[in-house]
Amino acid sequence: MKKRDDLATEVLKSRYLMKDINGNIIETPELMYLRAAKFIAAVDKKYGASEFEAEKLTLQFYKLMEEGIFLPNSTTLMNAGREDAMLSACFVIPVKDCIADIFEAVRVTALVQKGGGGTGFTFDNLRPTGDIVASSGGTTSGPISFWKVIAETTNAIQQGAHRRGANMAMMSIEHPDIMKFICAKQQKDAFNNFNISVKVTNGFMDSLRDTPGKAHVVINPRNKKHYVIPKSIALNSYTIRDLRNPDGNTADCFTVQDVWDLIVNNAHATGEPGICFIDRINQDNPTPALGRLDTTNPCGEQPLLDYESCNLGSINVSKFVLSDGSDLDWKKLAEVINLAVRFLDNVIDASSYWPVEKIKEMTLGNRKIGLGVMGFADALILLGIIYGNIESIEFARKLSAFLKEHAHNTSQQLAEERGVFPNWKSSIWDSKYNRPMRNASCTTIAPTGSISIIAKCSSGIEPVFSFAYTRRVLDGEEFIQVHPLLERLGKEHGWFDEKAKIMLLEGSKIFDIPGIPDDLLDTMITAHEVAPDDHIKIQAAFQENIDNAVSKTINLTEETDITEVDKIFRYAYQMGCKGITVFRDRSRDGQIISAVNKQPDVPLEMHLPRARPRIIKGTTIKAKTGCGSLFCTLNKDAKGLFEIFINLGRAGGCPSQSEATARILSIALRSGIKPQILIEQLKGIRCLSTMARKSTNPEIDVLSCPDAIARALEETLGDGFVSAAEIFIRVCPECNSLLRKEAGCNVCDNCGFSKCG
């Protein structure tokens, strides 16, 4: 059998190692580490270090990276030592409420993503759809439309051969367009380069607990006017003019519970939105005098001010487990934390490319870094601890406290050597702690998608997703990829060999391999075997001691119901998390795989119309046409749109024609024809009667009765409750294998592709 590169080597070759103009690799992994180490260590000479001291530090940095003990974020590994090197990983770009500022955000986004950075946005400042624009006398198309412009910018930017654009979009629960935002990623390929999160306030969570039936109040950011949202609106097309004064009748308006349910339902169906507990994030804002933290980087672990950037790095804690598995080598870990903080602080000075001057000013002013850990699950296995049990939670708390203590001590030491960060006087480190610090914040738990593959360890603080899986390469050959720790232990103790690989390739489970010790099997817990509450307890234990935030995904089985997602979100808030994301198997974007794709010989009866339940619920939508008022009643069953009834409100038109149209549409829906196909056939049809009356009757905003029916179908599809009729399978853009969700990233186990969003 042909020898294959391991996954780590393939990832390095495809994304990290330098190439010539013809795409040929011109450096080895060792030379890459040396390139980065030398470039970052040279910063010490700026602060008085000798050439010999800089060379010594180069060797220390090189050893950390080459041995997989510590790795910086991908942008630093890729760009350090190259011309015009942008080394920061995470950026927040403000989107302000004027056309010039909106397109300035587009420009800055392009420059950041050209350099390999990820970007976070909040759309709270933009006035809602339909609001007045004084300069033109018209109305605005709203935040979602401008969000689309930024999304298309990301699509257009090719980040070399290294990284695809990744983004975070957030919106306050109090914005008038929040219902549209919650439902924004229901459609296939909608905003597929964005993660999205709803910013939920403490006040909202209090109302959810105490008065869930109260009407939810939203606020126009332009004039601070308050509104409530009637349930009669179409969630994908309403405007500010459809909303009501909260002092009037609110009986038929969306309640706090309704809005929460919409979030939960969409998270269950698509994995998004996540929730960001924004007040909790601002409680830990180290520089409140400079502004509020309004959004985060793409994976949610790094809250940043407008135009701020941050550098991340992670320590592989599994490298510190003593040989007898009794504990960590805490002394050695403290030494590495010291070196890692120095490395990340140097990265800020080493960056030679800043997309715009304001980013340079904010980054150098606050000098935020985000040191975290990876290999946490591997460390638990080596320690004989089961992921999610009480002992693992206490270990998480102890480890994060140790990381915080020593990272802060090193930052203070650097402040004494090099000076405090320039905005220190505007920070809590002066006013609250009276402690000199080099960095406004020091610790973050990042997802470490690609760098954990390179380090050959488990990702971030996540449990192992799978201990063995099949990889397929371009020539069609299949081979088994085994989790690196398990393979190493198996080879060391003689129970993992070629025979074991063949067993796995033939369908055996990892647990079937003879010779695996029972105590090891007990700790081999995968992500889906960890109870959701235990996932959250681990996240919360880390969050207690982390300056910034924690990126973590609660992986759920396909069978998980909506009530479980509701409980998870509430429990995350209760436990002190700053954000929460769930991902249910087979619930997200990419390629739609139909039953016909998987089973080409489906019997004909599979295409017969679905039987009608005795009770079925729906929505009636009214439209003005040339034939009078047209009422479309659209009913749904568990699989989606089921039937449509069409009635004309007064004499006119042809009732038999309307009934025939409704019957044909209903039989099509019940037979599995996608509503979008029907909409395409009906939308835009013009009727002379309607067009003639349209010029004199402003209430008529359709082109014909068929056009009105198409619009009713569109509105119903956008009502916020996602059908389970189509299962979205995430497909890797590089090798066409299935992706999995891990800590905010889409990860391919087959080729190592990793992308936030």
N, C-alpha and C positions, 0 to 999 in steps of 0.2 A: 504494500500500500504506500502511495506517495506521502512523504512527510509534509504535514501542513504547518504553517505558522500558527502559533497560538493566537487567541483573540487579541491579547495585549499588543503583540507585534503587528498584527494587521491594522489595529487602530492607529498605532504610531506611524506606520507607513502611509496610511491613507489620509491622515489629518494633521500630523504634527511635524514630521521630519521635513527639512528644507528640500526643495526641488529646484532644478534648473529651469530655464525657459521652455524646455521640451517636456517637462514633467518628470524628469528622471530624479530619483532620490539621491541627494549628494551629502547626506550625513547619516550617521548611525544614531541609535538612541543615546549611546554614551556621549557622543559629540553634542547632541541636543542638550543634554543635562549640563555639560560643560559650558556650552554657549550661554545658557540661562544663568548658571551659577556665577560665571565670571562677570557677566554684565551687571547682575544685581549686587554682587559683593563689591564691585568697583565704587559704588556709592559711598562706602565707608571712607574712601580717600577724601571725599568732600568734607568730611567731619574730622579730618586730621589723622586718619590711619595711614601707616606706611605701606609701601608696595608689598613688603613681606606679610604684613597683617592682612592685607586684602587678599593675597594669594592663599593664606591659611584659611580665611573665611570662605574663599571659593571652594577649597577642598571640602570643607564642612558642608556647605550647601550642596555640592555635587553628591556627596555620600548620602545625604538625606533623600535626594531625589532618585538616584540610581538604585538604591536599596529599597525603594518603595515605602520609606518611612514617612516622608512628607512630600506633598506636591502642591504647587500653587494652582490657581485656576488656569483653564486651558489657554486663555488669551496671553497670559504671561509665558507659558511654555512655548507657545507658537511664535511669539513676537520678540521676546527678549533677545537682544543682540542683533536684531535686524534694523535696517534703516527705517526711520520714522515709526518707531515701535509704540503702539498703543497697548498698554499693559493692563489697564483696568478692565474688569469683567462686567460690572453692573452700573447702569446709569438711570437717572430719572429725568425725564424731559417734561417741562410744564406745557400744558395746553390751555392758553388763556382765551378769553371771550372776545376776540376780534380777529378778523380774517388775516391780518398781517402776522399776528402771533401764532395762529394756527399753522400757517404755512412756514413760519420760522421753525416750529416744532417738527414739521415734515423735513425741512432741510437738515436740522441737527440730527434727526433720526438717521437719515441717509449717511451722514458723516460718521456717526457712531458705529452703525452696523457695517459700514465699509471696513472699519478697523477691527471688527470681530466682537463688538460689545453687544450686550443685551439691554433692552430699554423697558422702563416702566412708565405708565401714564395714568393719570386720573382725569376723568371727563366731567368732574363736578362743576367746573367753572363755566362750562358752556351753557348758554340759555337753552331751554327745552324746545322741542319741535313745535313749530307754529308760533313761536314768540316773535314779537315785533323787532324789526331791525330799523332803527330810526334813520340811519344814513341813507337807506334806499327806499324806505316806506313799505318794504315787503316783510316777509317772515322768514325765519331761519329753518333750514332742513334738519337741524338738531344734531346732538352729539354723535349718534350712530353713523350718520353720513360722513362726518369728518374722521371718525374712527376708521371707516373704510378706506379713506385716503391714506392714512398712515399704514394700514395693513397692506395696501397695494404697493406702497413704498418699500416695505420689507420684502415683498415678493420680487420686486425689481432689483434689489441690491444683491449682488453675488459676492459673498464674503470669501473671495479667493477660492481655494479648494478646501477650506478648513471648516467654516461654520456657517450655518444658515441663521437668518435673523430670528431672534426670539423676543417676545414681548409679554408684558403684563398690562392688562386693562382693568381699571377699577372704577367704580361709581358708588357714590353714597346712597344708602338706603332711602335718603330724604330727597333725592333728585326726582323731579317730575317724570323723567324718562326711564326710571328704574325698572319698570315692568318690561320695556323693550330690551333693556340691557340684560336682564335675567334670562330672557329667552333667545338672546342673540346667537347662540351657537347650536341651536336646534337643527338647522339645515346643514346638509353635507357640505364640507369645505368652507363653511362660514368662519372667518377669522381663524383659520387653522394654524396661523403662526402666533397666536395669542393664548395665554392663559387668562382667565377672567375671574375676578373675585368681587363680591359685593361688600362694601364697607358698612359694617353693622355697628351701631353705637351701643353704649351701655344703656342709654335710655330706651332704645328699641328692645333690647333683651329684657329690661325690667317690665316693659309693657307686655311683652310676650308671656312673661310669667304671671303678671298681675291682672292685666286687662286685655287679653288677646282679642276680644270682640270689638275693641275700640277701632274706629276708622283710622286707617294709616294716613298720616299727614305728610305731604311733600312740600318742598320750598323751592320757589323759583330763584336761582342764584343771582339773576339780574336785579330783581327788585325786592327780594325777600318775602314776597307774598306767599301765603299758605294755601294749599289746595288739598282736596281729597279726590280719589279716583273712582268714578262710577264703574260698576261691574259690567255695564252695557257696552263699554268701549271694546274695540278690537285691539288686542295688546301689541300687535306689530305695526299699527298705523294711526294710533291716536295722537292728538296734539294737545297743547296746553289749553286750547279753547274748549276741549271736551271735559276738562276738569271742573270741579265745583268749589265754592267757598265752604270751608269747614264749619262755618257758623250756621249753615242751612241744613237741609235734610241729608243725613249721611247713612240712612238705613240700608240703602242698596249700593254702598261703596265698599271697596276692598278694605278689609280689616287688617290689623297687624298679623293675625293668624293666617289670613289669606296670602299675604305677601310672603310670609315665612314658608307656607306650603308650596308656593310657586318656586321658591329657591330650592327647597328640598326635592320637589318633583323633578326639576331639571337636573339637579346634581345626581339623582338616582338614575335618570335616563341617559345622561350624556357625560357625567363626571364633572360638569361645571354648571353654575359657578361654584367656586370655593367661597369661603367666608373669611373676611379679614376683620378682626375685632380692633377697629381703628383707635378707639379711646385707650385701649390697653397698650397699643404701640406707642401712643404719644405720652403715656405715663413714664416711659423709659427714654423719651427724646433727650439726648444729651445736650442739645443746643436749642432749647425752646425759644430763646430770644431771636433766633434766626428764622423761625417759621415752624409751621406744623409739618409733621410727616404725613403725607397724603397718599403715598403709594409705595410700592416695593419694586425690586428687580423681578425678572420673569418668573422665578420659582418661589417667590414670596418670603425668602429668608432674610432679605436685606432692605429694610425701610430706609429711604433716603430723602433728603430735601431736594427741592428743585435744582437741577443742574449738578447735583452731587454724583460722584462715582465712588466705587469701592473695589478693593482688591481682596480676593478670597484665597484661602489655602486650607488644606486639611491634613491632619496627622493620622496615620494608620495605627490605631491603638492596638490592633492584634499583634503588632511587632513587639509590644512591651510585655506580653504575657510570659511569666517565668517558665522555664522548661518543665517544672513539675506541675504547672497549671494551678498553682496555689494563689497567685495574685499578680498584679502588674509590678513592673520595675518602676516605681513611682519616681525615684531619683533620676533615672535615665529619661523618663517622660518629661520631667521638669526642665532638664537640659535642652530637650528638643523643642519644647514650648518657647523657651528663651530664644533659640535660634530662629524658629519659625516667625515669631513676632518681629525680630530684626529683619528677616527676609522681606516680610510683607511691608514693613515701614520703608525699606529701601526701594521697593517696587514703585512707590509713589514718586520718589525723586528720580528714578531711572526712566520713567515714561518720557518719551521724546515727541509723542504725538498727542495733541489735545484737540478734539473736534472743534471746539469753540473756546474762546478765552474764559467765558463764564464757568465752564466745567473745570478748567485748570484752577481758577480762583477758588471755587468751592471745595475742590478735592484737596488742594494744598492747605486751605484754611482749616479744614476739620480733620484731615488725615485719617479717615475711617479705614479700618481693616476688619476682616472677618475670618478669624482663625477658628476652625472647627475640627471635627473628627470624622473618620471613615473607618471601616473595618470593625464597627461596634459589634455586629452580630457574630463575626468571626471570633472576636475576643471572648464573647460569652460562651461560644462552643469550646474554646480552648480552656476556659475556666470551669467548664462543666455546669454552666448556668443556663436554664431554659429561658428563652426570650419571652418576656411578658409576665414572668412570675415575680413575686415580691423581691426576691434577691436581685433580679435584673433591674428592677426599678430603683432599688437602693444603690446599686452599682452605677446606674445612669446619673443619679443625683450626686454621688461622690465624685465621679469622673468630671462632670460639668463644673462642679465647685472647684476642683483642682485646676481645671483649665482656666477658669475665670481668675482664680487667685494668682497663678503664675503669669498669665498673659498681662494682667493689670500691673503686676510687679515689674515686668520687663518694660512695659510702656512707661511706667514712672521712671525707671532707670534711664531709659532713652531720653525722657524729658529733661532729666538732670544733665545728661551728656550733650544733648543737641538742642534743647529748648522745648517748651510746651507747644502744642498746636496753636496756630495764630489766633483762632477764635476761642481760646481757652477761657478768656474773661467773660465770654457770653455763654458759658456752659455750666452745667451742674457740677463739674469737677472743681470749679472755683467756688460757686455760691453754696453748694450743698456739702461737698466733701473736703474742700480746701486741699486738694491733692493734685500735684503737678502731673500731667499726663501728656504723652506724645501723640496719642490717638484718641479722638472723641469716642470711639467704640472699638472694641477689640475682638469680640467673639461672635460667631455665627455658625449655625449648622446648615451646611449646603447639601444638595443632593449628590454631588460628586459622580455624575453619570459616567463620563469618559475617564476621568483620572482614577477612579476606583478600578476600572478595567485595567488601566496601565499598572496600577499598584497591585493588582491581582488580589483584591479583597472585596468584602461586601460593601455596598454603597451607603455612605452617610451613616445614619443610625437606623437604617431600614433592616428588617429581617431578610434573610436570603430568599430571593424569589423562587428559585428552583436549583436543586443541587446537581441536576444533570438534565441535559436537553440535547436535541439533535440539531446540528448545524448543517446547512447546505451551502455548497460553494458553486461558482459559476459553471463548472464542468458537470454539475449534477450530482457529484458524489456527496454522500451523507456521512457524517461522523459525529461522535459524541463529544460534547463539551461538558466537562465536569467542573463544578465549582472549585477554584484553585486550592482553597484550604483543604477540601476533602481529598482532592487528588494527591496533594502533598502528604497528608497523613496516611493515606492508603499506600503510597509507595514506601514511606518510611517504615510502615509496620507490615508490609507484605500482603495486604489483602486487596490491593487494586493493581491489576495488570491488564494485558491485552485481552485475556479471557473475560475479565469483568467488563471491558469496553464492548466486546461482542455481545455479551448478555444484554447490556443496555440498548445496543443498536437493534437487537431482536425483540425489544419490547419489555424486558424485565425492568423492575423498579430498582432504585438505588439500594433500597432496604433488602432486596433479594440477594445481594452479593454476599457470599459466605465470608465470614471472618470479621465483619464490622463489629466492634465492641458494642455491647448493649448500652453502656453509659454514653457513648457517642451518639448512638441512634436516638437516645432520649432528648438530646440537645439539638438535633437536626430539625428545627422548626422552620417551616416556610411561611411566607407572608400571609397566605390564606388560612393558615392554621392558628394564627394569633388572633384572639378575640378583639373586636374593635375597641372595647374599653381598655384593653391592655396596650394596644397601639397608642392610645391617647395618654395613658399613664406614663409610658416611656417618653413621649413627646413633652408632656408637662414637667416631668422630672428634669429633663434637659433645660426646658425654658426657664425654670427657676433661676438658673445661673448664667444664662446667655444674654449678652448685651442687646443683641439685635433680635432675630427670630429664628425659628426652626422650620426647615423644609421637610415635610413628611407627608406621605400619602397613606390613607387607610385603605388597603386593598380588600375588596369585598367579593364574594362569590356572585355568580350570575343570579342565583336564587334569592339574594338579599332583598327584602321588601322595603318599601318607602319608609315605614315607621322606624326601621333600624337606622336609616340615614338621619331622620329627625332626632333620634336619641343621641347619635354620634355628635351632631352639631351642638346640641344643648350641653352634652357632657364636656366637650372641648372647652366651651365657655366656662363652665363650672370649675374645670380643673386649671384654669389660668393660661390656656394656650392663646397665642396671638393670631392664629389663623388655623384653618382646617380645610383639608381637601379629601374627598373620597374618590375611589375609582372602582366601579363594579365591572367585573369581567364582561367583555363583549358589549360594551355600552358606548363606544366612542367612535371618533371620526376615522376617515380614511376611505377605503373602498367599500362600497355596498356589495355584499355577497348575498345573492338571492338563493333560494332553495333550488332553482333551476341550474344555477352555476355549479352547485355541489352535487346535484342529482339530475343529470340530463334526461334520464328516462322516467321523469315523474309521470305517473298515470294521469290520464285525461281528467278523471274525476276530481283531482286536486284543484282544477281550475273552475269547478262549478261554483256558483254563488254561495256565499255563506248563509246559513240558516238564520232567520230573524229571531232574536230573543223576544220574550213576551213583553219585557219592559226595556225601553231604550231611551236615553236622554240626548238632548241636543240644544241647538241655539237657533233662534229665528232672527234674521237680518232683513231690515227694510231698506229698499232703494227706490228712488223716484225715477221713472222711465217715461217714455212717450206714451205708454199705454196706461199710465197711472202708477200707483204704488205697487211694487212687486215685493212679495214676502218669500224669502228662501229659508226653509227650515232644514237644517243639516244635523243629522243624528250620528252618534258614534257608538261603536261597541268597543270591546277590549283591544281590538286590532287596529282601530283607527276609524276614519270616516266610513259610514255604512250606507246611508241613503239620503236622498234630498227630496223635499216636497216644495212645489212652486205654486204660489197663489197670487192672482192679481186682485188688488184691493177694490177695483170697480170694473164696470163693464168696459171692454176694450181688449184689443189683441185677440188672441185665439186660445181659449182655455184648453182645448184639446191638444193644441201644439205644446203648451206649457206642460201639460200632464205627460205627453209623450217624451218630451225632453227630460223631465224628472225621472221617468221610468228608465230611460236608457242610461242616464248618469248613475242612477242607483244600482242597476245591474252591473255596470262597469266597476263601481266602487266595491261592491260585494264580491266581484270576481278577481279582485287584486290589482286592477289597473290603478296606477299611481295618480293621485289627485292632480299632481303637477302636469301630467300629460293632458288631462281634461281641461285644465286651466288654459294651457297653451292653445288648445283648439278653439276655445270660446272667447278668450280675451281679445279685444280689439275689433270684434265684429260690429259693424255700424248698421243702424236702422234709420231710414229717412224720417220716420215719425219722431223718433227720439231726438235726432239731430235738429229737426225743425223747432221742436219745443225747447231744446236746450238753450237756444240763443235768447229766449225770453223768460226762462224759468231757471234762476240760479240754483234752485234745489236739485236740479238734475245734473249729476256729475258722472253719469255713465254714457256709453255710446249706443247701447241697445239692451234688450232683456238678456241675451246670452252674455254680454259683457258684464252686466250686473251679477249674473250667476257666477261668473268666473271670479269676480271680486269677493263675493260671499264665500266662495271656496277658499280663497286666499286668506281672508280674515279668520276663518275657522281654523285653518292650519296654523295660524299664528296666535292661537288662544293660550299658549303657554303650557299645555298638557301634551306631552310627547307620546306619540304612538309607539308601541313596541313591535309594530308590524315589520319594521326594517331594523336589523341589527347592524350597527356600524363596526367594521373591523379595521383596526389601525394597521396600515401596511407600510413597511420601511421603504422610503423612496430610493434607497441605494441597492437593496437586494431582494425586495418584494416579500420578505418574511414578515410575520406578525410582530408588531411592537407591543410592549407592555408599559404600563404607567408606573413610575417610581419617583416619589418626591418631586412631583411637578414636571418631570421629564418623560418624554417618550424614548424608550430604550430598546434597541434591537440586540438580542442575545446572539443573533447569527453573525452580524458583521461589526457590531460595536457602535453603530450609529446612535447618537444621543442628541436630543433637541428638546428645549423647553417649549411647552405649548401643547 
